[in-house]
Amino acid sequence: MPSKIRYLYSAQTGIELIFCERSTISYPLHNHVSVLTIGIVLDGSVMLTTAQGAEACTRNQVFVLCPYEPHSISTPNHYTLLSICIDKNAVMRHDADTIQKNIAALLTNTLYQLQ
């Protein structure tokens, strides 16, 4: 099965979902400007390297990257990863319940589109 990457962005909420399926892509040191990133490893594994060190993230593990936090991702094989990227301005504008509802709505919409 070839790898697939899907992006779904809501300008209204400032939230983007990135679904990488069976990816073998490694990402050199970089950061996400103004974006809080929550990554969920759904299959396989990734090596996440930050200023705090390197950490192997495997199936069902979650990691959080703050805006501007330098990091890199590498993989020995392949991985399936769901990243939830939340614009820092959305975090400032909305309470946690609203952000949670917006993420749930975006996830539901994405799952519907994948069927």
Phi and psi restraints in degrees (range 20) as a CNS / XPLOR table:
assign (resid 1 and name C) (resid 2 and name N)
       (resid 2 and name CA) (resid 2 and name C) 1.0 -72.7 20.0 2
assign (resid 2 and name N) (resid 2 and name CA)
       (resid 2 and name C) (resid 3 and name N) 1.0 158.4 20.0 2
assign (resid 2 and name C) (resid 3 and name N)
       (resid 3 and name CA) (resid 3 and name C) 1.0 -75.2 20.0 2
assign (resid 3 and name N) (resid 3 and name CA)
       (resid 3 and name C) (resid 4 and name N) 1.0 152.7 20.0 2
assign (resid 3 and name C) (resid 4 and name N)
       (resid 4 and name CA) (resid 4 and name C) 1.0 -136.5 20.0 2
assign (resid 4 and name N) (resid 4 and name CA)
       (resid 4 and name C) (resid 5 and name N) 1.0 141.9 20.0 2
assign (resid 4 and name C) (resid 5 and name N)
       (resid 5 and name CA) (resid 5 and name C) 1.0 -126.8 20.0 2
assign (resid 5 and name N) (resid 5 and name CA)
       (resid 5 and name C) (resid 6 and name N) 1.0 127.3 20.0 2
assign (resid 5 and name C) (resid 6 and name N)
       (resid 6 and name CA) (resid 6 and name C) 1.0 -121.8 20.0 2
assign (resid 6 and name N) (resid 6 and name CA)
       (resid 6 and name C) (resid 7 and name N) 1.0 139.9 20.0 2
assign (resid 6 and name C) (resid 7 and name N)
       (resid 7 and name CA) (resid 7 and name C) 1.0 -120.8 20.0 2
assign (resid 7 and name N) (resid 7 and name CA)
       (resid 7 and name C) (resid 8 and name N) 1.0 135.8 20.0 2
assign (resid 7 and name C) (resid 8 and name N)
       (resid 8 and name CA) (resid 8 and name C) 1.0 -136.0 20.0 2
assign (resid 8 and name N) (resid 8 and name CA)
       (resid 8 and name C) (resid 9 and name N) 1.0 116.2 20.0 2
assign (resid 8 and name C) (resid 9 and name N)
       (resid 9 and name CA) (resid 9 and name C) 1.0 -119.8 20.0 2
assign (resid 9 and name N) (resid 9 and name CA)
       (resid 9 and name C) (resid 10 and name N) 1.0 136.9 20.0 2
assign (resid 9 and name C) (resid 10 and name N)
       (resid 10 and name CA) (resid 10 and name C) 1.0 -114.1 20.0 2
assign (resid 10 and name N) (resid 10 and name CA)
       (resid 10 and name C) (resid 11 and name N) 1.0 107.0 20.0 2
assign (resid 10 and name C) (resid 11 and name N)
       (resid 11 and name CA) (resid 11 and name C) 1.0 -64.8 20.0 2
assign (resid 11 and name N) (resid 11 and name CA)
       (resid 11 and name C) (resid 12 and name N) 1.0 -30.3 20.0 2
assign (resid 11 and name C) (resid 12 and name N)
       (resid 12 and name CA) (resid 12 and name C) 1.0 -64.9 20.0 2
assign (resid 12 and name N) (resid 12 and name CA)
       (resid 12 and name C) (resid 13 and name N) 1.0 -38.3 20.0 2
assign (resid 12 and name C) (resid 13 and name N)
       (resid 13 and name CA) (resid 13 and name C) 1.0 -101.2 20.0 2
assign (resid 13 and name N) (resid 13 and name CA)
       (resid 13 and name C) (resid 14 and name N) 1.0 -17.3 20.0 2
assign (resid 13 and name C) (resid 14 and name N)
       (resid 14 and name CA) (resid 14 and name C) 1.0 75.6 20.0 2
assign (resid 14 and name N) (resid 14 and name CA)
       (resid 14 and name C) (resid 15 and name N) 1.0 23.9 20.0 2
assign (resid 14 and name C) (resid 15 and name N)
       (resid 15 and name CA) (resid 15 and name C) 1.0 -117.6 20.0 2
assign (resid 15 and name N) (resid 15 and name CA)
       (resid 15 and name C) (resid 16 and name N) 1.0 136.8 20.0 2
assign (resid 15 and name C) (resid 16 and name N)
       (resid 16 and name CA) (resid 16 and name C) 1.0 -127.0 20.0 2
assign (resid 16 and name N) (resid 16 and name CA)
       (resid 16 and name C) (resid 17 and name N) 1.0 138.1 20.0 2
assign (resid 16 and name C) (resid 17 and name N)
       (resid 17 and name CA) (resid 17 and name C) 1.0 -107.5 20.0 2
assign (resid 17 and name N) (resid 17 and name CA)
       (resid 17 and name C) (resid 18 and name N) 1.0 134.6 20.0 2
assign (resid 17 and name C) (resid 18 and name N)
       (resid 18 and name CA) (resid 18 and name C) 1.0 -125.1 20.0 2
assign (resid 18 and name N) (resid 18 and name CA)
       (resid 18 and name C) (resid 19 and name N) 1.0 119.3 20.0 2
assign (resid 18 and name C) (resid 19 and name N)
       (resid 19 and name CA) (resid 19 and name C) 1.0 -112.9 20.0 2
assign (resid 19 and name N) (resid 19 and name CA)
       (resid 19 and name C) (resid 20 and name N) 1.0 110.5 20.0 2
assign (resid 19 and name C) (resid 20 and name N)
       (resid 20 and name CA) (resid 20 and name C) 1.0 -104.6 20.0 2
assign (resid 20 and name N) (resid 20 and name CA)
       (resid 20 and name C) (resid 21 and name N) 1.0 113.1 20.0 2
assign (resid 20 and name C) (resid 21 and name N)
       (resid 21 and name CA) (resid 21 and name C) 1.0 -106.8 20.0 2
assign (resid 21 and name N) (resid 21 and name CA)
       (resid 21 and name C) (resid 22 and name N) 1.0 123.1 20.0 2
assign (resid 21 and name C) (resid 22 and name N)
       (resid 22 and name CA) (resid 22 and name C) 1.0 53.6 20.0 2
assign (resid 22 and name N) (resid 22 and name CA)
       (resid 22 and name C) (resid 23 and name N) 1.0 41.7 20.0 2
assign (resid 22 and name C) (resid 23 and name N)
       (resid 23 and name CA) (resid 23 and name C) 1.0 -80.3 20.0 2
assign (resid 23 and name N) (resid 23 and name CA)
       (resid 23 and name C) (resid 24 and name N) 1.0 147.4 20.0 2
assign (resid 23 and name C) (resid 24 and name N)
       (resid 24 and name CA) (resid 24 and name C) 1.0 -119.4 20.0 2
assign (resid 24 and name N) (resid 24 and name CA)
       (resid 24 and name C) (resid 25 and name N) 1.0 11.5 20.0 2
assign (resid 24 and name C) (resid 25 and name N)
       (resid 25 and name CA) (resid 25 and name C) 1.0 -76.5 20.0 2
assign (resid 25 and name N) (resid 25 and name CA)
       (resid 25 and name C) (resid 26 and name N) 1.0 132.2 20.0 2
assign (resid 25 and name C) (resid 26 and name N)
       (resid 26 and name CA) (resid 26 and name C) 1.0 -105.7 20.0 2
assign (resid 26 and name N) (resid 26 and name CA)
       (resid 26 and name C) (resid 27 and name N) 1.0 148.6 20.0 2
assign (resid 26 and name C) (resid 27 and name N)
       (resid 27 and name CA) (resid 27 and name C) 1.0 -119.7 20.0 2
assign (resid 27 and name N) (resid 27 and name CA)
       (resid 27 and name C) (resid 28 and name N) 1.0 122.4 20.0 2
assign (resid 27 and name C) (resid 28 and name N)
       (resid 28 and name CA) (resid 28 and name C) 1.0 -68.4 20.0 2
assign (resid 28 and name N) (resid 28 and name CA)
       (resid 28 and name C) (resid 29 and name N) 1.0 174.5 20.0 2
assign (resid 28 and name C) (resid 29 and name N)
       (resid 29 and name CA) (resid 29 and name C) 1.0 -52.1 20.0 2
assign (resid 29 and name N) (resid 29 and name CA)
       (resid 29 and name C) (resid 30 and name N) 1.0 126.8 20.0 2
assign (resid 29 and name C) (resid 30 and name N)
       (resid 30 and name CA) (resid 30 and name C) 1.0 -159.9 20.0 2
assign (resid 30 and name N) (resid 30 and name CA)
       (resid 30 and name C) (resid 31 and name N) 1.0 178.9 20.0 2
assign (resid 30 and name C) (resid 31 and name N)
       (resid 31 and name CA) (resid 31 and name C) 1.0 -143.5 20.0 2
assign (resid 31 and name N) (resid 31 and name CA)
       (resid 31 and name C) (resid 32 and name N) 1.0 164.2 20.0 2
assign (resid 31 and name C) (resid 32 and name N)
       (resid 32 and name CA) (resid 32 and name C) 1.0 -106.3 20.0 2
assign (resid 32 and name N) (resid 32 and name CA)
       (resid 32 and name C) (resid 33 and name N) 1.0 113.6 20.0 2
assign (resid 32 and name C) (resid 33 and name N)
       (resid 33 and name CA) (resid 33 and name C) 1.0 -70.5 20.0 2
assign (resid 33 and name N) (resid 33 and name CA)
       (resid 33 and name C) (resid 34 and name N) 1.0 123.8 20.0 2
assign (resid 33 and name C) (resid 34 and name N)
       (resid 34 and name CA) (resid 34 and name C) 1.0 62.5 20.0 2
assign (resid 34 and name N) (resid 34 and name CA)
       (resid 34 and name C) (resid 35 and name N) 1.0 21.7 20.0 2
assign (resid 34 and name C) (resid 35 and name N)
       (resid 35 and name CA) (resid 35 and name C) 1.0 -128.2 20.0 2
assign (resid 35 and name N) (resid 35 and name CA)
       (resid 35 and name C) (resid 36 and name N) 1.0 129.3 20.0 2
assign (resid 35 and name C) (resid 36 and name N)
       (resid 36 and name CA) (resid 36 and name C) 1.0 -86.8 20.0 2
assign (resid 36 and name N) (resid 36 and name CA)
       (resid 36 and name C) (resid 37 and name N) 1.0 127.4 20.0 2
assign (resid 36 and name C) (resid 37 and name N)
       (resid 37 and name CA) (resid 37 and name C) 1.0 -117.6 20.0 2
assign (resid 37 and name N) (resid 37 and name CA)
       (resid 37 and name C) (resid 38 and name N) 1.0 129.1 20.0 2
assign (resid 37 and name C) (resid 38 and name N)
       (resid 38 and name CA) (resid 38 and name C) 1.0 -115.5 20.0 2
assign (resid 38 and name N) (resid 38 and name CA)
       (resid 38 and name C) (resid 39 and name N) 1.0 119.9 20.0 2
assign (resid 38 and name C) (resid 39 and name N)
       (resid 39 and name CA) (resid 39 and name C) 1.0 -109.7 20.0 2
assign (resid 39 and name N) (resid 39 and name CA)
       (resid 39 and name C) (resid 40 and name N) 1.0 138.8 20.0 2
assign (resid 39 and name C) (resid 40 and name N)
       (resid 40 and name CA) (resid 40 and name C) 1.0 -126.6 20.0 2
assign (resid 40 and name N) (resid 40 and name CA)
       (resid 40 and name C) (resid 41 and name N) 1.0 116.4 20.0 2
assign (resid 40 and name C) (resid 41 and name N)
       (resid 41 and name CA) (resid 41 and name C) 1.0 -80.3 20.0 2
assign (resid 41 and name N) (resid 41 and name CA)
       (resid 41 and name C) (resid 42 and name N) 1.0 116.0 20.0 2
assign (resid 41 and name C) (resid 42 and name N)
       (resid 42 and name CA) (resid 42 and name C) 1.0 -93.3 20.0 2
assign (resid 42 and name N) (resid 42 and name CA)
       (resid 42 and name C) (resid 43 and name N) 1.0 -24.9 20.0 2
assign (resid 42 and name C) (resid 43 and name N)
       (resid 43 and name CA) (resid 43 and name C) 1.0 -161.9 20.0 2
assign (resid 43 and name N) (resid 43 and name CA)
       (resid 43 and name C) (resid 44 and name N) 1.0 152.5 20.0 2
assign (resid 43 and name C) (resid 44 and name N)
       (resid 44 and name CA) (resid 44 and name C) 1.0 74.5 20.0 2
assign (resid 44 and name N) (resid 44 and name CA)
       (resid 44 and name C) (resid 45 and name N) 1.0 -151.6 20.0 2
assign (resid 44 and name C) (resid 45 and name N)
       (resid 45 and name CA) (resid 45 and name C) 1.0 -154.4 20.0 2
assign (resid 45 and name N) (resid 45 and name CA)
       (resid 45 and name C) (resid 46 and name N) 1.0 156.6 20.0 2
assign (resid 45 and name C) (resid 46 and name N)
       (resid 46 and name CA) (resid 46 and name C) 1.0 -133.6 20.0 2
assign (resid 46 and name N) (resid 46 and name CA)
       (resid 46 and name C) (resid 47 and name N) 1.0 154.2 20.0 2
assign (resid 46 and name C) (resid 47 and name N)
       (resid 47 and name CA) (resid 47 and name C) 1.0 -104.9 20.0 2
assign (resid 47 and name N) (resid 47 and name CA)
       (resid 47 and name C) (resid 48 and name N) 1.0 113.2 20.0 2
assign (resid 47 and name C) (resid 48 and name N)
       (resid 48 and name CA) (resid 48 and name C) 1.0 -99.3 20.0 2
assign (resid 48 and name N) (resid 48 and name CA)
       (resid 48 and name C) (resid 49 and name N) 1.0 124.0 20.0 2
assign (resid 48 and name C) (resid 49 and name N)
       (resid 49 and name CA) (resid 49 and name C) 1.0 -117.5 20.0 2
assign (resid 49 and name N) (resid 49 and name CA)
       (resid 49 and name C) (resid 50 and name N) 1.0 125.8 20.0 2
assign (resid 49 and name C) (resid 50 and name N)
       (resid 50 and name CA) (resid 50 and name C) 1.0 -129.7 20.0 2
assign (resid 50 and name N) (resid 50 and name CA)
       (resid 50 and name C) (resid 51 and name N) 1.0 -175.7 20.0 2
assign (resid 50 and name C) (resid 51 and name N)
       (resid 51 and name CA) (resid 51 and name C) 1.0 -62.6 20.0 2
assign (resid 51 and name N) (resid 51 and name CA)
       (resid 51 and name C) (resid 52 and name N) 1.0 -22.5 20.0 2
assign (resid 51 and name C) (resid 52 and name N)
       (resid 52 and name CA) (resid 52 and name C) 1.0 -81.6 20.0 2
assign (resid 52 and name N) (resid 52 and name CA)
       (resid 52 and name C) (resid 53 and name N) 1.0 -9.4 20.0 2
assign (resid 52 and name C) (resid 53 and name N)
       (resid 53 and name CA) (resid 53 and name C) 1.0 125.1 20.0 2
assign (resid 53 and name N) (resid 53 and name CA)
       (resid 53 and name C) (resid 54 and name N) 1.0 -172.7 20.0 2
assign (resid 53 and name C) (resid 54 and name N)
       (resid 54 and name CA) (resid 54 and name C) 1.0 -100.7 20.0 2
assign (resid 54 and name N) (resid 54 and name CA)
       (resid 54 and name C) (resid 55 and name N) 1.0 141.0 20.0 2
assign (resid 54 and name C) (resid 55 and name N)
       (resid 55 and name CA) (resid 55 and name C) 1.0 -139.8 20.0 2
assign (resid 55 and name N) (resid 55 and name CA)
       (resid 55 and name C) (resid 56 and name N) 1.0 129.4 20.0 2
assign (resid 55 and name C) (resid 56 and name N)
       (resid 56 and name CA) (resid 56 and name C) 1.0 -79.9 20.0 2
assign (resid 56 and name N) (resid 56 and name CA)
       (resid 56 and name C) (resid 57 and name N) 1.0 125.4 20.0 2
assign (resid 56 and name C) (resid 57 and name N)
       (resid 57 and name CA) (resid 57 and name C) 1.0 -112.0 20.0 2
assign (resid 57 and name N) (resid 57 and name CA)
       (resid 57 and name C) (resid 58 and name N) 1.0 121.7 20.0 2
assign (resid 57 and name C) (resid 58 and name N)
       (resid 58 and name CA) (resid 58 and name C) 1.0 -114.6 20.0 2
assign (resid 58 and name N) (resid 58 and name CA)
       (resid 58 and name C) (resid 59 and name N) 1.0 -177.1 20.0 2
assign (resid 58 and name C) (resid 59 and name N)
       (resid 59 and name CA) (resid 59 and name C) 1.0 -45.4 20.0 2
assign (resid 59 and name N) (resid 59 and name CA)
       (resid 59 and name C) (resid 60 and name N) 1.0 132.9 20.0 2
assign (resid 59 and name C) (resid 60 and name N)
       (resid 60 and name CA) (resid 60 and name C) 1.0 72.9 20.0 2
assign (resid 60 and name N) (resid 60 and name CA)
       (resid 60 and name C) (resid 61 and name N) 1.0 6.2 20.0 2
assign (resid 60 and name C) (resid 61 and name N)
       (resid 61 and name CA) (resid 61 and name C) 1.0 -89.5 20.0 2
assign (resid 61 and name N) (resid 61 and name CA)
       (resid 61 and name C) (resid 62 and name N) 1.0 148.5 20.0 2
assign (resid 61 and name C) (resid 62 and name N)
       (resid 62 and name CA) (resid 62 and name C) 1.0 -118.6 20.0 2
assign (resid 62 and name N) (resid 62 and name CA)
       (resid 62 and name C) (resid 63 and name N) 1.0 142.1 20.0 2
assign (resid 62 and name C) (resid 63 and name N)
       (resid 63 and name CA) (resid 63 and name C) 1.0 -133.3 20.0 2
assign (resid 63 and name N) (resid 63 and name CA)
       (resid 63 and name C) (resid 64 and name N) 1.0 153.9 20.0 2
assign (resid 63 and name C) (resid 64 and name N)
       (resid 64 and name CA) (resid 64 and name C) 1.0 -125.5 20.0 2
assign (resid 64 and name N) (resid 64 and name CA)
       (resid 64 and name C) (resid 65 and name N) 1.0 133.4 20.0 2
assign (resid 64 and name C) (resid 65 and name N)
       (resid 65 and name CA) (resid 65 and name C) 1.0 -121.8 20.0 2
assign (resid 65 and name N) (resid 65 and name CA)
       (resid 65 and name C) (resid 66 and name N) 1.0 124.0 20.0 2
assign (resid 65 and name C) (resid 66 and name N)
       (resid 66 and name CA) (resid 66 and name C) 1.0 -75.6 20.0 2
assign (resid 66 and name N) (resid 66 and name CA)
       (resid 66 and name C) (resid 67 and name N) 1.0 158.1 20.0 2
assign (resid 66 and name C) (resid 67 and name N)
       (resid 67 and name CA) (resid 67 and name C) 1.0 -53.0 20.0 2
assign (resid 67 and name N) (resid 67 and name CA)
       (resid 67 and name C) (resid 68 and name N) 1.0 138.7 20.0 2
assign (resid 67 and name C) (resid 68 and name N)
       (resid 68 and name CA) (resid 68 and name C) 1.0 71.2 20.0 2
assign (resid 68 and name N) (resid 68 and name CA)
       (resid 68 and name C) (resid 69 and name N) 1.0 3.5 20.0 2
assign (resid 68 and name C) (resid 69 and name N)
       (resid 69 and name CA) (resid 69 and name C) 1.0 -76.4 20.0 2
assign (resid 69 and name N) (resid 69 and name CA)
       (resid 69 and name C) (resid 70 and name N) 1.0 114.6 20.0 2
assign (resid 69 and name C) (resid 70 and name N)
       (resid 70 and name CA) (resid 70 and name C) 1.0 -64.2 20.0 2
assign (resid 70 and name N) (resid 70 and name CA)
       (resid 70 and name C) (resid 71 and name N) 1.0 136.8 20.0 2
assign (resid 70 and name C) (resid 71 and name N)
       (resid 71 and name CA) (resid 71 and name C) 1.0 -158.7 20.0 2
assign (resid 71 and name N) (resid 71 and name CA)
       (resid 71 and name C) (resid 72 and name N) 1.0 161.8 20.0 2
assign (resid 71 and name C) (resid 72 and name N)
       (resid 72 and name CA) (resid 72 and name C) 1.0 -136.8 20.0 2
assign (resid 72 and name N) (resid 72 and name CA)
       (resid 72 and name C) (resid 73 and name N) 1.0 157.3 20.0 2
assign (resid 72 and name C) (resid 73 and name N)
       (resid 73 and name CA) (resid 73 and name C) 1.0 -131.9 20.0 2
assign (resid 73 and name N) (resid 73 and name CA)
       (resid 73 and name C) (resid 74 and name N) 1.0 129.7 20.0 2
assign (resid 73 and name C) (resid 74 and name N)
       (resid 74 and name CA) (resid 74 and name C) 1.0 -133.3 20.0 2
assign (resid 74 and name N) (resid 74 and name CA)
       (resid 74 and name C) (resid 75 and name N) 1.0 165.0 20.0 2
assign (resid 74 and name C) (resid 75 and name N)
       (resid 75 and name CA) (resid 75 and name C) 1.0 -144.5 20.0 2
assign (resid 75 and name N) (resid 75 and name CA)
       (resid 75 and name C) (resid 76 and name N) 1.0 141.0 20.0 2
assign (resid 75 and name C) (resid 76 and name N)
       (resid 76 and name CA) (resid 76 and name C) 1.0 -79.6 20.0 2
assign (resid 76 and name N) (resid 76 and name CA)
       (resid 76 and name C) (resid 77 and name N) 1.0 -17.8 20.0 2
assign (resid 76 and name C) (resid 77 and name N)
       (resid 77 and name CA) (resid 77 and name C) 1.0 -145.0 20.0 2
assign (resid 77 and name N) (resid 77 and name CA)
       (resid 77 and name C) (resid 78 and name N) 1.0 -99.6 20.0 2
assign (resid 77 and name C) (resid 78 and name N)
       (resid 78 and name CA) (resid 78 and name C) 1.0 -144.4 20.0 2
assign (resid 78 and name N) (resid 78 and name CA)
       (resid 78 and name C) (resid 79 and name N) 1.0 165.0 20.0 2
assign (resid 78 and name C) (resid 79 and name N)
       (resid 79 and name CA) (resid 79 and name C) 1.0 -151.7 20.0 2
assign (resid 79 and name N) (resid 79 and name CA)
       (resid 79 and name C) (resid 80 and name N) 1.0 157.2 20.0 2
assign (resid 79 and name C) (resid 80 and name N)
       (resid 80 and name CA) (resid 80 and name C) 1.0 -119.3 20.0 2
assign (resid 80 and name N) (resid 80 and name CA)
       (resid 80 and name C) (resid 81 and name N) 1.0 126.0 20.0 2
assign (resid 80 and name C) (resid 81 and name N)
       (resid 81 and name CA) (resid 81 and name C) 1.0 -137.3 20.0 2
assign (resid 81 and name N) (resid 81 and name CA)
       (resid 81 and name C) (resid 82 and name N) 1.0 134.2 20.0 2
assign (resid 81 and name C) (resid 82 and name N)
       (resid 82 and name CA) (resid 82 and name C) 1.0 -108.8 20.0 2
assign (resid 82 and name N) (resid 82 and name CA)
       (resid 82 and name C) (resid 83 and name N) 1.0 122.1 20.0 2
assign (resid 82 and name C) (resid 83 and name N)
       (resid 83 and name CA) (resid 83 and name C) 1.0 -111.7 20.0 2
assign (resid 83 and name N) (resid 83 and name CA)
       (resid 83 and name C) (resid 84 and name N) 1.0 131.6 20.0 2
assign (resid 83 and name C) (resid 84 and name N)
       (resid 84 and name CA) (resid 84 and name C) 1.0 -110.2 20.0 2
assign (resid 84 and name N) (resid 84 and name CA)
       (resid 84 and name C) (resid 85 and name N) 1.0 115.6 20.0 2
assign (resid 84 and name C) (resid 85 and name N)
       (resid 85 and name CA) (resid 85 and name C) 1.0 -111.1 20.0 2
assign (resid 85 and name N) (resid 85 and name CA)
       (resid 85 and name C) (resid 86 and name N) 1.0 121.2 20.0 2
assign (resid 85 and name C) (resid 86 and name N)
       (resid 86 and name CA) (resid 86 and name C) 1.0 -117.7 20.0 2
assign (resid 86 and name N) (resid 86 and name CA)
       (resid 86 and name C) (resid 87 and name N) 1.0 119.6 20.0 2
assign (resid 86 and name C) (resid 87 and name N)
       (resid 87 and name CA) (resid 87 and name C) 1.0 -59.4 20.0 2
assign (resid 87 and name N) (resid 87 and name CA)
       (resid 87 and name C) (resid 88 and name N) 1.0 134.5 20.0 2
assign (resid 87 and name C) (resid 88 and name N)
       (resid 88 and name CA) (resid 88 and name C) 1.0 -60.9 20.0 2
assign (resid 88 and name N) (resid 88 and name CA)
       (resid 88 and name C) (resid 89 and name N) 1.0 -28.2 20.0 2
assign (resid 88 and name C) (resid 89 and name N)
       (resid 89 and name CA) (resid 89 and name C) 1.0 -68.8 20.0 2
assign (resid 89 and name N) (resid 89 and name CA)
       (resid 89 and name C) (resid 90 and name N) 1.0 -32.8 20.0 2
assign (resid 89 and name C) (resid 90 and name N)
       (resid 90 and name CA) (resid 90 and name C) 1.0 -65.6 20.0 2
assign (resid 90 and name N) (resid 90 and name CA)
       (resid 90 and name C) (resid 91 and name N) 1.0 -37.2 20.0 2
assign (resid 90 and name C) (resid 91 and name N)
       (resid 91 and name CA) (resid 91 and name C) 1.0 -64.8 20.0 2
assign (resid 91 and name N) (resid 91 and name CA)
       (resid 91 and name C) (resid 92 and name N) 1.0 -36.7 20.0 2
assign (resid 91 and name C) (resid 92 and name N)
       (resid 92 and name CA) (resid 92 and name C) 1.0 -74.2 20.0 2
assign (resid 92 and name N) (resid 92 and name CA)
       (resid 92 and name C) (resid 93 and name N) 1.0 -30.8 20.0 2
assign (resid 92 and name C) (resid 93 and name N)
       (resid 93 and name CA) (resid 93 and name C) 1.0 -84.1 20.0 2
assign (resid 93 and name N) (resid 93 and name CA)
       (resid 93 and name C) (resid 94 and name N) 1.0 -29.7 20.0 2
assign (resid 93 and name C) (resid 94 and name N)
       (resid 94 and name CA) (resid 94 and name C) 1.0 -119.6 20.0 2
assign (resid 94 and name N) (resid 94 and name CA)
       (resid 94 and name C) (resid 95 and name N) 1.0 153.9 20.0 2
assign (resid 94 and name C) (resid 95 and name N)
       (resid 95 and name CA) (resid 95 and name C) 1.0 -82.4 20.0 2
assign (resid 95 and name N) (resid 95 and name CA)
       (resid 95 and name C) (resid 96 and name N) 1.0 170.8 20.0 2
assign (resid 95 and name C) (resid 96 and name N)
       (resid 96 and name CA) (resid 96 and name C) 1.0 -60.9 20.0 2
assign (resid 96 and name N) (resid 96 and name CA)
       (resid 96 and name C) (resid 97 and name N) 1.0 -38.3 20.0 2
assign (resid 96 and name C) (resid 97 and name N)
       (resid 97 and name CA) (resid 97 and name C) 1.0 -63.3 20.0 2
assign (resid 97 and name N) (resid 97 and name CA)
       (resid 97 and name C) (resid 98 and name N) 1.0 -41.9 20.0 2
assign (resid 97 and name C) (resid 98 and name N)
       (resid 98 and name CA) (resid 98 and name C) 1.0 -65.3 20.0 2
assign (resid 98 and name N) (resid 98 and name CA)
       (resid 98 and name C) (resid 99 and name N) 1.0 -43.3 20.0 2
assign (resid 98 and name C) (resid 99 and name N)
       (resid 99 and name CA) (resid 99 and name C) 1.0 -62.4 20.0 2
assign (resid 99 and name N) (resid 99 and name CA)
       (resid 99 and name C) (resid 100 and name N) 1.0 -43.3 20.0 2
assign (resid 99 and name C) (resid 100 and name N)
       (resid 100 and name CA) (resid 100 and name C) 1.0 -60.7 20.0 2
assign (resid 100 and name N) (resid 100 and name CA)
       (resid 100 and name C) (resid 101 and name N) 1.0 -43.7 20.0 2
assign (resid 100 and name C) (resid 101 and name N)
       (resid 101 and name CA) (resid 101 and name C) 1.0 -64.2 20.0 2
assign (resid 101 and name N) (resid 101 and name CA)
       (resid 101 and name C) (resid 102 and name N) 1.0 -40.3 20.0 2
assign (resid 101 and name C) (resid 102 and name N)
       (resid 102 and name CA) (resid 102 and name C) 1.0 -64.8 20.0 2
assign (resid 102 and name N) (resid 102 and name CA)
       (resid 102 and name C) (resid 103 and name N) 1.0 -40.6 20.0 2
assign (resid 102 and name C) (resid 103 and name N)
       (resid 103 and name CA) (resid 103 and name C) 1.0 -65.1 20.0 2
assign (resid 103 and name N) (resid 103 and name CA)
       (resid 103 and name C) (resid 104 and name N) 1.0 -44.2 20.0 2
assign (resid 103 and name C) (resid 104 and name N)
       (resid 104 and name CA) (resid 104 and name C) 1.0 -60.7 20.0 2
assign (resid 104 and name N) (resid 104 and name CA)
       (resid 104 and name C) (resid 105 and name N) 1.0 -42.3 20.0 2
assign (resid 104 and name C) (resid 105 and name N)
       (resid 105 and name CA) (resid 105 and name C) 1.0 -65.0 20.0 2
assign (resid 105 and name N) (resid 105 and name CA)
       (resid 105 and name C) (resid 106 and name N) 1.0 -41.7 20.0 2
assign (resid 105 and name C) (resid 106 and name N)
       (resid 106 and name CA) (resid 106 and name C) 1.0 -66.1 20.0 2
assign (resid 106 and name N) (resid 106 and name CA)
       (resid 106 and name C) (resid 107 and name N) 1.0 -41.8 20.0 2
assign (resid 106 and name C) (resid 107 and name N)
       (resid 107 and name CA) (resid 107 and name C) 1.0 -62.6 20.0 2
assign (resid 107 and name N) (resid 107 and name CA)
       (resid 107 and name C) (resid 108 and name N) 1.0 -44.8 20.0 2
assign (resid 107 and name C) (resid 108 and name N)
       (resid 108 and name CA) (resid 108 and name C) 1.0 -61.0 20.0 2
assign (resid 108 and name N) (resid 108 and name CA)
       (resid 108 and name C) (resid 109 and name N) 1.0 -44.0 20.0 2
assign (resid 108 and name C) (resid 109 and name N)
       (resid 109 and name CA) (resid 109 and name C) 1.0 -61.9 20.0 2
assign (resid 109 and name N) (resid 109 and name CA)
       (resid 109 and name C) (resid 110 and name N) 1.0 -42.5 20.0 2
assign (resid 109 and name C) (resid 110 and name N)
       (resid 110 and name CA) (resid 110 and name C) 1.0 -64.1 20.0 2
assign (resid 110 and name N) (resid 110 and name CA)
       (resid 110 and name C) (resid 111 and name N) 1.0 -46.6 20.0 2
assign (resid 110 and name C) (resid 111 and name N)
       (resid 111 and name CA) (resid 111 and name C) 1.0 -61.7 20.0 2
assign (resid 111 and name N) (resid 111 and name CA)
       (resid 111 and name C) (resid 112 and name N) 1.0 -38.4 20.0 2
assign (resid 111 and name C) (resid 112 and name N)
       (resid 112 and name CA) (resid 112 and name C) 1.0 -62.8 20.0 2
assign (resid 112 and name N) (resid 112 and name CA)
       (resid 112 and name C) (resid 113 and name N) 1.0 -41.9 20.0 2
assign (resid 112 and name C) (resid 113 and name N)
       (resid 113 and name CA) (resid 113 and name C) 1.0 -68.2 20.0 2
assign (resid 113 and name N) (resid 113 and name CA)
       (resid 113 and name C) (resid 114 and name N) 1.0 -29.2 20.0 2
assign (resid 113 and name C) (resid 114 and name N)
       (resid 114 and name CA) (resid 114 and name C) 1.0 -77.1 20.0 2
assign (resid 114 and name N) (resid 114 and name CA)
       (resid 114 and name C) (resid 115 and name N) 1.0 -16.5 20.0 2
